[in-house]
């Protein structure tokens, strides 16, 4: 199964494509979609949409996984991330992908075994699980890979439970 994982944002949206068969995981690609701060919000959202549709077309994932919004004390930041997240969901749905959403604690638990794991531990486990030479950078890309790993693990458990 090939999964496109997304860590949504407006300035930076992380993405990672991971293939998995059981416990065998392989990185296909990862990176970020960035939008300049001086662009108007509609332009930024359009860029995110366009780039995610391109990624879905290029890498042909079987499904997509998106991290749910982490509530922030800063309402403006939460609203901006929410805008980006909405466009991410639309782009993935328009690409014909089934979209699965995971809370940050679910992602951390799937990757480290502990739902309150610190960011550094999650990134180190992503590196180890994917047999990468170094921790993926930037952080948003590592987070997106973690979301993809979470979905692969969840899909595996759902498949086992269905039997």
NORFEN-V502410 format. One record per residue. N is the residue number from 1. OMEGA is omega in degrees with one decimal (* if undefined). NEAR is the number of other C-alpha atoms within 8 Angstrom. Layout:
# NORFEN-V502410
n=N omega=OMEGA near=NEAR
n=N omega=OMEGA near=NEAR
This chain:
# NORFEN-V502410
n=1 omega=177.9 near=8
n=2 omega=-175.6 near=11
n=3 omega=172.0 near=15
n=4 omega=178.1 near=14
n=5 omega=-176.9 near=17
n=6 omega=169.6 near=17
n=7 omega=-169.8 near=14
n=8 omega=174.8 near=13
n=9 omega=177.7 near=13
n=10 omega=177.8 near=15
n=11 omega=-179.1 near=9
n=12 omega=173.7 near=11
n=13 omega=178.7 near=16
n=14 omega=174.6 near=17
n=15 omega=176.1 near=16
n=16 omega=177.1 near=17
n=17 omega=-178.1 near=16
n=18 omega=173.2 near=16
n=19 omega=179.7 near=11
n=20 omega=174.5 near=11
n=21 omega=-175.1 near=7
n=22 omega=179.8 near=6
n=23 omega=179.3 near=5
n=24 omega=-178.3 near=6
n=25 omega=179.9 near=11
n=26 omega=175.7 near=9
n=27 omega=175.6 near=10
n=28 omega=177.8 near=8
n=29 omega=172.9 near=7
n=30 omega=179.9 near=12
n=31 omega=179.9 near=11
n=32 omega=167.8 near=11
n=33 omega=179.7 near=10
n=34 omega=175.4 near=9
n=35 omega=-179.2 near=11
n=36 omega=-179.1 near=7
n=37 omega=-177.9 near=6
n=38 omega=174.6 near=4
n=39 omega=174.1 near=8
n=40 omega=-178.0 near=7
n=41 omega=179.6 near=6
n=42 omega=177.9 near=6
n=43 omega=-179.1 near=8
n=44 omega=-179.3 near=13
n=45 omega=178.5 near=12
n=46 omega=178.7 near=8
n=47 omega=178.0 near=9
n=48 omega=-180.0 near=16
n=49 omega=-177.2 near=12
n=50 omega=-178.0 near=9
n=51 omega=179.0 near=9
n=52 omega=175.7 near=11
n=53 omega=177.7 near=12
n=54 omega=179.5 near=8
n=55 omega=179.6 near=9
n=56 omega=179.1 near=12
n=57 omega=-177.0 near=8
n=58 omega=-172.1 near=6
n=59 omega=173.5 near=7
n=60 omega=177.7 near=8
n=61 omega=176.5 near=12
n=62 omega=179.2 near=9
n=63 omega=-179.7 near=11
n=64 omega=177.7 near=15
n=65 omega=-176.2 near=15
n=66 omega=176.0 near=15
n=67 omega=177.3 near=14
n=68 omega=-178.5 near=8
n=69 omega=174.1 near=9
n=70 omega=-176.1 near=7
n=71 omega=-176.8 near=5
n=72 omega=174.9 near=7
n=73 omega=179.5 near=4
n=74 omega=-176.1 near=6
n=75 omega=-180.0 near=7
n=76 omega=178.6 near=6
n=77 omega=-180.0 near=8
n=78 omega=179.8 near=12
n=79 omega=179.7 near=8
n=80 omega=177.3 near=10
n=81 omega=178.0 near=12
n=82 omega=176.1 near=10
n=83 omega=-179.7 near=11
n=84 omega=-179.2 near=14
n=85 omega=178.6 near=12
n=86 omega=179.1 near=8
n=87 omega=176.6 near=11
n=88 omega=-179.6 near=12
n=89 omega=178.8 near=10
n=90 omega=-178.8 near=9
n=91 omega=-178.9 near=12
n=92 omega=177.4 near=15
n=93 omega=178.0 near=10
n=94 omega=176.9 near=8
n=95 omega=177.2 near=9
n=96 omega=-178.9 near=6
n=97 omega=168.5 near=11
n=98 omega=-174.4 near=9
n=99 omega=-179.7 near=11
n=100 omega=-176.4 near=9
n=101 omega=-178.0 near=8
n=102 omega=175.3 near=11
n=103 omega=179.0 near=10
n=104 omega=-179.9 near=10
n=105 omega=177.5 near=8
n=106 omega=178.9 near=10
n=107 omega=-179.9 near=14
n=108 omega=-179.5 near=15
n=109 omega=-179.7 near=12
n=110 omega=-175.4 near=13
n=111 omega=-174.5 near=12
n=112 omega=-174.9 near=11
n=113 omega=-177.6 near=7
n=114 omega=-174.6 near=8
n=115 omega=177.7 near=12
n=116 omega=-178.4 near=7
n=117 omega=176.0 near=10
n=118 omega=-177.1 near=6
n=119 omega=-178.4 near=6
n=120 omega=179.3 near=6
n=121 omega=178.5 near=9
n=122 omega=-178.9 near=13
n=123 omega=177.8 near=14
n=124 omega=178.6 near=9
n=125 omega=175.3 near=10
n=126 omega=178.3 near=13
n=127 omega=-177.4 near=13
n=128 omega=-177.8 near=8
n=129 omega=-177.9 near=8
n=130 omega=178.9 near=9
n=131 omega=179.1 near=7
n=132 omega=-179.8 near=9
n=133 omega=179.3 near=5
n=134 omega=178.4 near=5
n=135 omega=179.7 near=10
n=136 omega=177.6 near=10
n=137 omega=-3.1 near=8
n=138 omega=-177.5 near=8
n=139 omega=-177.6 near=8
n=140 omega=177.1 near=14
n=141 omega=177.0 near=17
n=142 omega=178.2 near=15
n=143 omega=179.1 near=12
n=144 omega=175.8 near=17
n=145 omega=177.9 near=16
n=146 omega=178.6 near=15
n=147 omega=178.3 near=16
n=148 omega=177.3 near=17
n=149 omega=178.2 near=12
n=150 omega=-179.2 near=12
n=151 omega=178.4 near=11
n=152 omega=177.4 near=11
n=153 omega=180.0 near=9
n=154 omega=179.4 near=9
n=155 omega=178.5 near=8
n=156 omega=179.7 near=9
n=157 omega=178.2 near=8
n=158 omega=179.0 near=8
n=159 omega=177.9 near=8
n=160 omega=-179.5 near=7
n=161 omega=-179.0 near=6
n=162 omega=-179.5 near=5
n=163 omega=* near=4
